[in-house]
Amino acid sequence: TAPRPTAPPIASAARVEGGAERPATTRLRYDLPDGWVDGSGPSGMRLATVTIGDPAEGREVTVIPASGSLRNNVERWQKQLAGADAASVADAVDRALTDAETVDGDGTEATVVLLVAAPAADGEAILGAMVPLDDASSRFVKFKGKADVALRERANFTRFVSSLRWN
């Protein structure tokens, strides 16, 4: 693992885009998959916003600080898709967690889940990831949009999550 810089975040941070670095105001760095576009940078709770393809189409992937367990957040995301009864939400969450993928995210195990509303052909989906920082806080990465986009971009989303660096 490369040594982490000790300079203040504003002086040392950079966002990686296509191999080139530029100054940024956050400690978050990442690699963009082909076809993804860097957003306007941090704003509000968002540490980063990137878009899949044309920004005008609104296919945003966000990175935010958050707390709570993976299960609690996946339940909340599933309710955003389905608004369904507790039993069907619990079943969908169980399936998503069983099928979850783990990746190394800056030396920390990140968990990536896919939630798809029924019917998947014309419904929405959420790609979500939790990257724990310590016992009390995490970073969450999330895409909510068309299921076909989520399914097509799942590998890119996972690569993006594994490229996140907090230094």
C-alpha positions in Angstrom: 0.0 0.0 0.0 1.3 3.4 -0.9 2.0 5.8 1.9 -0.8 8.3 2.6 -0.1 12.0 2.3 0.0 13.9 5.6 -0.8 17.3 4.1 -4.1 18.9 4.8 -7.0 17.6 2.6 -7.3 20.7 0.5 -3.6 20.8 -0.3 -3.2 17.1 -0.9 -6.4 15.8 -2.5 -6.8 15.0 -6.1 -9.5 13.3 -8.2 -8.2 10.9 -10.9 -9.9 11.2 -14.3 -8.6 9.1 -17.1 -5.1 8.9 -15.5 -4.8 12.7 -15.0 -4.9 14.3 -11.6 -6.3 17.7 -10.7 -6.7 19.5 -7.4 -9.9 19.0 -5.5 -11.4 20.1 -2.2 -12.0 16.6 -0.9 -9.9 13.7 0.3 -11.7 11.4 -2.0 -10.0 10.1 -5.1 -11.3 7.6 -7.6 -10.9 6.2 -11.1 -13.8 6.7 -13.6 -14.9 3.8 -15.8 -15.1 4.4 -19.5 -18.2 6.4 -20.4 -18.6 7.9 -16.9 -18.3 11.6 -16.4 -17.0 13.5 -13.3 -19.7 15.7 -11.8 -19.5 19.0 -10.1 -17.6 17.7 -7.1 -18.6 17.7 -3.5 -21.9 19.4 -2.5 -24.1 19.2 0.5 -23.7 15.7 1.9 -22.2 14.4 -1.4 -18.5 13.7 -1.4 -18.7 13.1 -5.1 -21.2 12.9 -7.9 -20.4 11.2 -11.2 -22.7 10.4 -14.1 -23.0 7.3 -16.3 -22.9 8.7 -19.8 -24.4 12.0 -20.7 -25.0 14.1 -17.6 -28.2 15.5 -19.1 -29.7 12.0 -18.7 -29.4 12.2 -14.9 -27.8 8.8 -14.3 -26.0 9.8 -11.1 -23.7 7.8 -8.9 -23.3 9.5 -5.5 -20.8 9.0 -2.7 -22.0 10.1 0.7 -21.0 9.7 4.4 -23.5 7.7 6.4 -24.1 5.5 9.4 -26.2 2.5 10.0 -25.8 -1.1 9.1 -25.6 -2.5 5.6 -28.9 -4.3 6.2 -30.7 -1.2 7.4 -29.6 0.8 4.4 -30.4 -1.9 2.0 -33.9 -2.1 3.5 -34.3 1.6 3.1 -33.2 1.4 -0.6 -35.6 -1.5 -1.2 -38.5 0.6 0.1 -37.5 3.3 -2.3 -37.9 0.9 -5.1 -41.0 -1.0 -4.0 -42.7 0.7 -1.2 -43.9 -2.8 -0.5 -45.0 -4.6 2.6 -42.5 -5.6 5.3 -42.4 -9.3 4.3 -41.6 -8.7 0.6 -39.0 -6.0 1.5 -37.4 -8.5 3.9 -37.3 -11.2 1.3 -35.8 -8.9 -1.3 -33.2 -7.6 1.2 -32.3 -11.2 2.1 -31.8 -12.1 -1.6 -29.7 -9.0 -2.2 -27.4 -9.6 0.8 -27.0 -13.3 -0.2 -26.0 -12.2 -3.7 -23.9 -9.3 -2.5 -20.3 -9.0 -3.8 -17.4 -7.9 -1.7 -14.5 -5.9 -3.1 -11.4 -4.3 -1.7 -11.9 -0.6 -1.4 -8.7 1.1 -0.3 -7.8 -1.7 2.0 -11.3 -2.1 3.4 -13.9 -4.7 2.4 -16.7 -2.9 0.6 -20.1 -4.7 -0.1 -21.9 -4.1 -3.3 -25.6 -5.0 -3.7 -28.1 -4.9 -6.5 -31.8 -4.3 -5.9 -34.2 -4.6 -8.8 -37.9 -3.6 -8.8 -40.3 -6.0 -10.5 -40.6 -6.3 -13.4 -37.0 -5.7 -14.1 -37.5 -5.1 -17.8 -39.0 -1.7 -17.3 -38.5 -1.0 -13.6 -35.9 0.7 -11.6 -32.9 -0.6 -9.7 -30.4 0.4 -7.1 -26.8 -0.4 -7.1 -25.4 0.3 -3.7 -22.2 -0.1 -1.8 -21.1 0.3 1.7 -17.5 1.1 2.5 -16.9 1.0 6.3 -14.5 3.6 7.7 -14.7 2.7 11.4 -17.3 1.2 13.8 -19.5 4.2 13.5 -19.2 5.6 10.0 -19.2 4.4 6.4 -19.3 5.8 2.9 -22.2 4.8 0.7 -22.1 4.7 -3.1 -25.4 4.6 -4.8 -27.0 4.6 -8.3 -30.8 4.6 -8.6 -32.2 4.4 -12.1 -33.4 2.2 -14.9 -32.8 -1.5 -14.2 -31.2 -2.0 -17.7 -28.6 0.6 -16.9 -27.9 -0.8 -13.5 -27.5 -4.3 -14.9 -25.3 -3.1 -17.8 -23.1 -0.9 -15.5 -22.8 -3.3 -12.5 -19.2 -4.3 -13.3 -18.2 -0.6 -13.8 -19.9 0.3 -10.5 -18.0 -2.4 -8.7 -14.7 -1.2 -10.2 -15.6 2.4 -9.3 -16.2 1.3 -5.7 -13.0 -0.6 -5.5 -11.1 2.5 -6.8 -12.3 4.9 -4.1 -9.4 6.2 -2.0 -9.8 8.4 1.1 -6.4 10.1 1.2 
